[in-house]
Amino acid sequence: MWKYTSFLLVAFCLIASASPMAQDGLALMKVEVGARASGMGGAFVSVAADPNSSAYNPAGAANTKQFAASLGHNTYWSDIRIETAYLASNFTNRSWIHGGIRYAAVSDLESRVGPSSQPDGLFDAHDVSFKGGLAYRLTSKLTAGVAFGWFIEKIDLYRGSAFNADLGLLYEVNPNINVGASVVNLGPDFSLSTAGRPGTEDISLPTTYRLGGSYRYDNYLGALDLVIIDDELHAHLGAEGWLQEFVALRSGYMVNYDSKNFTAGASFVRRNFTVEYAFVPYGNNLGTTHLFNLTVTL
């Protein structure tokens, strides 16, 4: 047990030192994905067999027993929306495929050349992420995962894109305890450009490093993640409990953020359909966010 736990810790430290931390760019791609994960405070790097798991750890598709797809809709601060679609499926008895699309949009941003009481015009900003990958069981307990994708950002007339990759490990200590480590959104800097105008300075990808574990007891799940993003260390805690076979409640807490901490959520299951909801209040007068997911298994 300690041998593989130490291995995951060392792997996380080596990966974290392999490239510079993200400073800016693609800010909406840093938001937690999936109502279930968001309701648990984003503590999801060691949670497997969920179609949204690959957004946190490309090895998270492990143990998916059948095809599962999850469609999500998130609204932030009334003028920001994020749409997601993630899927996972068993491929062979030792491998699983997974993929996802994330689209974020901010509408009616004001454009000004200089100080003025009225804007010169309005414009939109769009971020898009496409990813696909594979999780492969190396041993009876250890699974490795990888994903490759493409980021596209468009702000008014300016556009840029960049290739990126995710790496992850998932270790099953025993049937009740998982440990996971991942780095997501590794890739080169990019810039925004448009014809006839100077381009922007280099923009870093939203690279995120996670290390965490989860413990399941009967119908209850607890999880803890350590997350490094923008050169800062954060702790994410989450809990989930199934009250009945078709109803679950969850809560979470995120430490060392300026505007977010407490989260909550619920799931309702009807046959092969699951409706998930998360409630994420923000501080500093930023309002409240509501996330919805519809997950289908076939």
LUMTIFI-121817 format. One record per residue (C-alpha): residue in three letters; chain; x, z, y. Coordinates in pm, whole numbers, plus 32768, in hexadecimal, padded with zeros to 4 digits. Each point is the difference from the previous one (the first is absolute). Example, Ala and Ser with C-alpha at 12.3 -4.5 7.8 and 13.67 -1.06 7.14 Angstrom:
2
{node 'Ala' 'A' {84CE 830C 7E3E}} {node 'Ser' 'A' {8089 7FBE 8158}} 
//
This chain:
298
{node 'Met' 'A' {8000 8000 8000}} {node 'Trp' 'A' {8103 806D 8101}} {node 'Lys' 'A' {80DF 7EDD 7F9E}} {node 'Tyr' 'A' {7EFF 7EFE 806C}} {node 'Thr' 'A' {7F86 80CA 812B}} {node 'Ser' 'A' {8167 800D 807F}} {node 'Phe' 'A' {801F 7E8B 7FC1}} {node 'Leu' 'A' {7ED1 7FB8 80D9}} {node 'Leu' 'A' {8088 80DE 8115}} {node 'Val' 'A' {8153 7F55 7FFC}} {node 'Ala' 'A' {7F5D 7EA8 7FF8}} {node 'Phe' 'A' {7F2B 805C 812D}} {node 'Cys' 'A' {8131 8075 80C6}} {node 'Leu' 'A' {80C7 7EC7 7FA9}} {node 'Ile' 'A' {7EE2 7F19 805F}} {node 'Ala' 'A' {7FC4 80BD 8146}} {node 'Ser' 'A' {816A 7FCD 8068}} {node 'Ala' 'A' {800A 7E90 7FA1}} {node 'Ser' 'A' {7F66 7F76 813E}} {node 'Pro' 'A' {7FA7 806C 8163}} {node 'Met' 'A' {7EB7 80AE 8047}} {node 'Ala' 'A' {7EEB 7F3F 80AC}} {node 'Gln' 'A' {7FDF 8040 8175}} {node 'Asp' 'A' {7EDF 7F24 806A}} {node 'Gly' 'A' {7F33 7ED1 7FA6}} {node 'Leu' 'A' {7ED4 7FD0 7F1B}} {node 'Ala' 'A' {7F83 8158 8063}} {node 'Leu' 'A' {7EAE 7FD1 7F57}} {node 'Met' 'A' {80B2 7FC8 7EB4}} {node 'Lys' 'A' {806C 816E 8008}} {node 'Val' 'A' {7E9B 8080 7FDA}} {node 'Glu' 'A' {7FA0 8096 7EB0}} {node 'Val' 'A' {7F4B 7F0A 7F19}} {node 'Gly' 'A' {7ECB 804D 7F32}} {node 'Ala' 'A' {7EEE 80FF 8038}} {node 'Arg' 'A' {8065 80CC 7ECF}} {node 'Ala' 'A' {816D 801A 8069}} {node 'Ser' 'A' {7FA4 803D 816C}} {node 'Gly' 'A' {7F10 8115 7F9E}} {node 'Met' 'A' {8123 80A4 7F47}} {node 'Gly' 'A' {80DB 7FF2 8135}} {node 'Gly' 'A' {80C5 7ED4 7F82}} {node 'Ala' 'A' {80A3 80D0 7EEB}} {node 'Phe' 'A' {7FF5 7EE1 7F08}} {node 'Val' 'A' {815E 7F95 7F93}} {node 'Ser' 'A' {7FD6 80A3 7EA9}} {node 'Val' 'A' {7E92 7FA4 7FC6}} {node 'Ala' 'A' {7FD9 7EE4 7F06}} {node 'Ala' 'A' {7EF0 7F18 7F7E}} {node 'Asp' 'A' {7F58 7FC5 8150}} {node 'Pro' 'A' {7FF7 7EA0 8096}} {node 'Asn' 'A' {8077 808F 814E}} {node 'Ser' 'A' {8125 80BA 7F60}} {node 'Ser' 'A' {80E9 7ED5 802A}} {node 'Ala' 'A' {7FEE 802A 817C}} {node 'Tyr' 'A' {80BB 814B 7FD1}} {node 'Asn' 'A' {80CD 7FB7 7EC9}} {node 'Pro' 'A' {801F 7EAE 7F4F}} {node 'Ala' 'A' {801D 80C0 7EB8}} {node 'Gly' 'A' {7EAA 809F 8041}} {node 'Ala' 'A' {7F42 7EF3 7F45}} {node 'Ala' 'A' {807A 80A0 7EBC}} {node 'Asn' 'A' {7EF3 8071 7F0B}} {node 'Thr' 'A' {7EF7 7F18 8092}} {node 'Lys' 'A' {7F29 7FB9 7ED0}} {node 'Gln' 'A' {7F36 7EDB 8088}} {node 'Phe' 'A' {7FE5 7F1E 812C}} {node 'Ala' 'A' {7FAA 80C2 813D}} {node 'Ala' 'A' {7FD0 7F82 8164}} {node 'Ser' 'A' {7FC5 80CB 813C}} {node 'Leu' 'A' {7F7C 7F7C 814C}} {node 'Gly' 'A' {802E 80DA 8132}} {node 'His' 'A' {7F83 800E 8167}} {node 'Asn' 'A' {8098 80EA 8102}} {node 'Thr' 'A' {7FA6 802A 816F}} {node 'Tyr' 'A' {80F2 80AD 80EE}} {node 'Trp' 'A' {7FAD 806F 8160}} {node 'Ser' 'A' {7EDE 7F08 801F}} {node 'Asp' 'A' {80D4 7EC9 804E}} {node 'Ile' 'A' {80EE 7FF9 7ED5}} {node 'Arg' 'A' {7F9C 7F97 7EA3}} {node 'Ile' 'A' {80BD 7FDD 7EB9}} {node 'Glu' 'A' {7F7E 7F41 7ED2}} {node 'Thr' 'A' {80A8 8025 7EAB}} {node 'Ala' 'A' {7FE3 7F6B 7EA5}} {node 'Tyr' 'A' {80D3 808C 7EE2}} {node 'Leu' 'A' {7FF8 7FB9 7E8C}} {node 'Ala' 'A' {80AE 8074 7EC3}} {node 'Ser' 'A' {7FE6 7F9A 7E95}} {node 'Asn' 'A' {80AA 803D 7EB4}} {node 'Phe' 'A' {80DF 7ED7 7FA6}} {node 'Thr' 'A' {80A5 8065 7EB9}} {node 'Asn' 'A' {800C 814D 7F4B}} {node 'Arg' 'A' {812F 805D 80DA}} {node 'Ser' 'A' {7FBB 7F4E 8148}} {node 'Trp' 'A' {7EFE 7FE3 8115}} {node 'Ile' 'A' {7FD2 7F09 811C}} {node 'His' 'A' {7F89 8060 815B}} {node 'Gly' 'A' {7FCF 7F6A 8157}} {node 'Gly' 'A' {7F64 8038 8151}} {node 'Ile' 'A' {7FA0 7F6F 8150}} {node 'Arg' 'A' {7FED 80CE 813D}} {node 'Tyr' 'A' {7F77 7F75 8147}} {node 'Ala' 'A' {7FFF 80C2 8147}} {node 'Ala' 'A' {7F71 7F91 814E}} {node 'Val' 'A' {7FEF 808B 8160}} {node 'Ser' 'A' {7F0E 7F4C 80E8}} {node 'Asp' 'A' {7FDE 7FD5 8178}} {node 'Leu' 'A' {8153 8079 8070}} {node 'Glu' 'A' {8032 7FD4 8177}} {node 'Ser' 'A' {810B 7F13 8082}} {node 'Arg' 'A' {80A7 8033 8153}} {node 'Val' 'A' {8125 7F57 80A9}} {node 'Gly' 'A' {801A 8114 8106}} {node 'Pro' 'A' {7F3D 812E 8085}} {node 'Ser' 'A' {7E90 7FA9 802D}} {node 'Ser' 'A' {7EAC 80A3 7FEC}} {node 'Gln' 'A' {7F7E 7EEE 7F1B}} {node 'Pro' 'A' {80B8 7F63 7ED8}} {node 'Asp' 'A' {8070 7E98 8011}} {node 'Gly' 'A' {7F64 7FCA 7EAB}} {node 'Leu' 'A' {7FC0 808E 7EA7}} {node 'Phe' 'A' {80BC 7FC3 7EBB}} {node 'Asp' 'A' {8002 8076 7E96}} {node 'Ala' 'A' {810E 8081 7F16}} {node 'His' 'A' {8006 7FC5 7E87}} {node 'Asp' 'A' {80D8 8089 7EE5}} {node 'Val' 'A' {7FEA 7F75 7E9D}} {node 'Ser' 'A' {80AF 806B 7EBF}} {node 'Phe' 'A' {7FFC 7F44 7EB3}} {node 'Lys' 'A' {809F 80A2 7ECC}} {node 'Gly' 'A' {8016 7FD6 7E8A}} {node 'Gly' 'A' {80CB 80B3 7EF8}} {node 'Leu' 'A' {8037 808C 7EA6}} {node 'Ala' 'A' {801C 815C 7F68}} {node 'Tyr' 'A' {80C2 801B 7EBB}} {node 'Arg' 'A' {8021 812B 7F17}} {node 'Leu' 'A' {8173 8032 7FB9}} {node 'Thr' 'A' {7FCD 8126 7F14}} {node 'Ser' 'A' {7ED4 80BF 7F7F}} {node 'Lys' 'A' {8007 80D0 8142}} {node 'Leu' 'A' {80B3 7F33 810C}} {node 'Thr' 'A' {7F68 7ED2 80B2}} {node 'Ala' 'A' {80AA 7F27 8106}} {node 'Gly' 'A' {7F4C 7F21 80F5}} {node 'Val' 'A' {804F 7EEB 80F5}} {node 'Ala' 'A' {7F37 7F36 80F9}} {node 'Phe' 'A' {804F 7EE1 80EA}} {node 'Gly' 'A' {7F3D 7F90 812D}} {node 'Trp' 'A' {7FEC 7F6D 8158}} {node 'Phe' 'A' {7FA9 8099 8150}} {node 'Ile' 'A' {7F68 7F31 8118}} {node 'Glu' 'A' {7FC9 8087 8160}} {node 'Lys' 'A' {7F51 7F43 8119}} {node 'Ile' 'A' {7FD8 808C 815F}} {node 'Asp' 'A' {7F57 7F12 80F3}} {node 'Leu' 'A' {80CC 7EBD 7FE7}} {node 'Tyr' 'A' {812C 80A6 7F5D}} {node 'Arg' 'A' {8032 7FF8 7E88}} {node 'Gly' 'A' {8102 807C 7F07}} {node 'Ser' 'A' {8023 8041 7E8B}} {node 'Ala' 'A' {80EB 80A7 7F07}} {node 'Phe' 'A' {8036 801D 7E8A}} {node 'Asn' 'A' {7FF4 8162 7F71}} {node 'Ala' 'A' {801E 80BA 7EB6}} {node 'Asp' 'A' {7F90 8149 7F63}} {node 'Leu' 'A' {80B6 80CC 7EF6}} {node 'Gly' 'A' {7F78 8129 7F3F}} {node 'Leu' 'A' {8020 80EB 7ED8}} {node 'Leu' 'A' {7EF9 80D2 7F50}} {node 'Tyr' 'A' {8058 8109 7EFE}} {node 'Glu' 'A' {7F03 80B3 7F24}} {node 'Val' 'A' {808D 815C 7FC7}} {node 'Asn' 'A' {7EDA 8050 7F1E}} {node 'Pro' 'A' {7E92 7F8D 7FEF}} {node 'Asn' 'A' {7FAF 80DE 812C}} {node 'Ile' 'A' {8130 7FCF 80E4}} {node 'Asn' 'A' {8084 7EC3 80A4}} {node 'Val' 'A' {812B 7FD1 80E7}} {node 'Gly' 'A' {802C 7EC9 80D6}} {node 'Ala' 'A' {80F4 7F68 80FA}} {node 'Ser' 'A' {7FE4 7EBF 80C8}} {node 'Val' 'A' {8077 7F37 8127}} {node 'Val' 'A' {7F0D 7F01 808D}} {node 'Asn' 'A' {8024 7EED 8103}} {node 'Leu' 'A' {8174 7FC4 7FD8}} {node 'Gly' 'A' {806C 7EC7 80B4}} {node 'Pro' 'A' {80B6 7F5C 8123}} {node 'Asp' 'A' {7FA9 8022 816F}} {node 'Phe' 'A' {7F2D 7EEE 809B}} {node 'Ser' 'A' {7F96 7F92 815B}} {node 'Leu' 'A' {7ECC 7F6D 80A3}} {node 'Ser' 'A' {8019 7EAC 80A4}} {node 'Thr' 'A' {7F2E 7EEB 8097}} {node 'Ala' 'A' {804E 7EA3 807A}} {node 'Gly' 'A' {809C 7FE9 8158}} {node 'Arg' 'A' {8035 8177 8032}} {node 'Pro' 'A' {8115 80F7 7FA8}} {node 'Gly' 'A' {7FCD 80C0 7EBD}} {node 'Thr' 'A' {7FEF 8178 7FDE}} {node 'Glu' 'A' {8119 80E7 7F99}} {node 'Asp' 'A' {802E 8046 7E8C}} {node 'Ile' 'A' {7EEA 80CF 7F64}} {node 'Ser' 'A' {8038 80E3 7ED3}} {node 'Leu' 'A' {7F11 800B 7EDA}} {node 'Pro' 'A' {7F34 8140 7FC4}} {node 'Thr' 'A' {80E2 8072 7EE3}} {node 'Thr' 'A' {7F7D 813E 7F5C}} {node 'Tyr' 'A' {80A6 80E7 7F00}} {node 'Arg' 'A' {7F39 80E6 7F1C}} {node 'Leu' 'A' {804F 8109 7EFD}} {node 'Gly' 'A' {7EF3 80D6 7F64}} {node 'Gly' 'A' {7F4E 8093 7ED7}} {node 'Ser' 'A' {7E9F 8042 7F86}} {node 'Tyr' 'A' {7F66 80F8 7F10}} {node 'Arg' 'A' {7EB7 7FD5 7F4A}} {node 'Tyr' 'A' {7F3D 8124 7F6D}} {node 'Asp' 'A' {7EB7 7FAE 7F58}} {node 'Asn' 'A' {7F33 7F4D 810E}} {node 'Tyr' 'A' {80E7 805D 8120}} {node 'Leu' 'A' {812C 7F4C 8093}} {node 'Gly' 'A' {8100 8081 80F9}} {node 'Ala' 'A' {8116 7F31 809F}} {node 'Leu' 'A' {8124 802A 80F0}} {node 'Asp' 'A' {80CD 7EE7 80A0}} {node 'Leu' 'A' {8130 800B 80E0}} {node 'Val' 'A' {7FF9 7ECE 80E3}} {node 'Ile' 'A' {810A 7F71 80E6}} {node 'Ile' 'A' {7F88 7F08 8105}} {node 'Asp' 'A' {808B 7FB6 815A}} {node 'Asp' 'A' {8129 80E7 7FBD}} {node 'Glu' 'A' {7F1B 812E 7FD2}} {node 'Leu' 'A' {7FB0 80CF 7ECB}} {node 'His' 'A' {7E95 8052 7FB8}} {node 'Ala' 'A' {7F4C 80C1 7EEF}} {node 'His' 'A' {7EB7 7F80 7F73}} {node 'Leu' 'A' {7F24 80E6 7F2D}} {node 'Gly' 'A' {7EC7 7F9A 7F46}} {node 'Ala' 'A' {7EFE 8086 7F0D}} {node 'Glu' 'A' {7EE3 7F64 7F3C}} {node 'Gly' 'A' {7EEF 8096 7F29}} {node 'Trp' 'A' {7EF5 7F5B 7F2D}} {node 'Leu' 'A' {7EC3 80CE 8018}} {node 'Gln' 'A' {7F51 7F25 7F04}} {node 'Glu' 'A' {805C 7EC3 7F4A}} {node 'Phe' 'A' {7F85 7F2C 8123}} {node 'Val' 'A' {804F 80D5 8138}} {node 'Ala' 'A' {8154 8066 808A}} {node 'Leu' 'A' {806A 80BC 8139}} {node 'Arg' 'A' {815C 7FFE 8097}} {node 'Ser' 'A' {80C7 8083 8126}} {node 'Gly' 'A' {815E 7FDF 808D}} {node 'Tyr' 'A' {80F0 806C 810E}} {node 'Met' 'A' {811E 7F42 80A8}} {node 'Val' 'A' {811C 80C7 80A0}} {node 'Asn' 'A' {80DA 7FA6 812D}} {node 'Tyr' 'A' {7F28 7EF1 809B}} {node 'Asp' 'A' {7F9B 8002 816D}} {node 'Ser' 'A' {7E97 7F98 7FD1}} {node 'Lys' 'A' {7F93 802B 7E96}} {node 'Asn' 'A' {7FF4 811D 7F05}} {node 'Phe' 'A' {7EBD 8054 7F44}} {node 'Thr' 'A' {7F48 7EFE 7F2C}} {node 'Ala' 'A' {7ED5 8007 7F14}} {node 'Gly' 'A' {7F44 7F14 7F1D}} {node 'Ala' 'A' {7F13 7FC5 7EE0}} {node 'Ser' 'A' {7FBC 7F09 7EE5}} {node 'Phe' 'A' {7EBE 7F98 7F54}} {node 'Val' 'A' {800B 7F46 7EB5}} {node 'Arg' 'A' {7EEE 7F2C 7F67}} {node 'Arg' 'A' {8067 7F50 7EBF}} {node 'Asn' 'A' {8126 7F1F 805A}} {node 'Phe' 'A' {7FCF 8021 817B}} {node 'Thr' 'A' {80A1 8110 80D6}} {node 'Val' 'A' {7FB2 8039 816F}} {node 'Glu' 'A' {810B 80CB 80B4}} {node 'Tyr' 'A' {7FFD 8097 815D}} {node 'Ala' 'A' {8109 80AF 80D1}} {node 'Phe' 'A' {7FE4 80C0 8146}} {node 'Val' 'A' {813E 800C 80D4}} {node 'Pro' 'A' {7FE7 80B0 8152}} {node 'Tyr' 'A' {8114 7FBE 8100}} {node 'Gly' 'A' {807E 80E7 8111}} {node 'Asn' 'A' {805D 7FAD 8168}} {node 'Asn' 'A' {7E9F 7F7D 8042}} {node 'Leu' 'A' {8031 7ED9 7F15}} {node 'Gly' 'A' {7EB6 8037 7F4C}} {node 'Thr' 'A' {7FA1 7FF3 7E93}} {node 'Thr' 'A' {803E 7EFA 7EF6}} {node 'His' 'A' {7F17 7FA5 7EE0}} {node 'Leu' 'A' {8081 7F45 7ED0}} {node 'Phe' 'A' {7F2F 7F5C 7EF1}} {node 'Asn' 'A' {8063 7F65 7EB3}} {node 'Leu' 'A' {7F3D 7F52 7EF0}} {node 'Thr' 'A' {80BC 7FF9 7EB6}} {node 'Val' 'A' {7F90 7F30 7ED7}} {node 'Thr' 'A' {808A 8012 7E9D}} {node 'Leu' 'A' {7FC7 7EF0 7EFC}} 
//
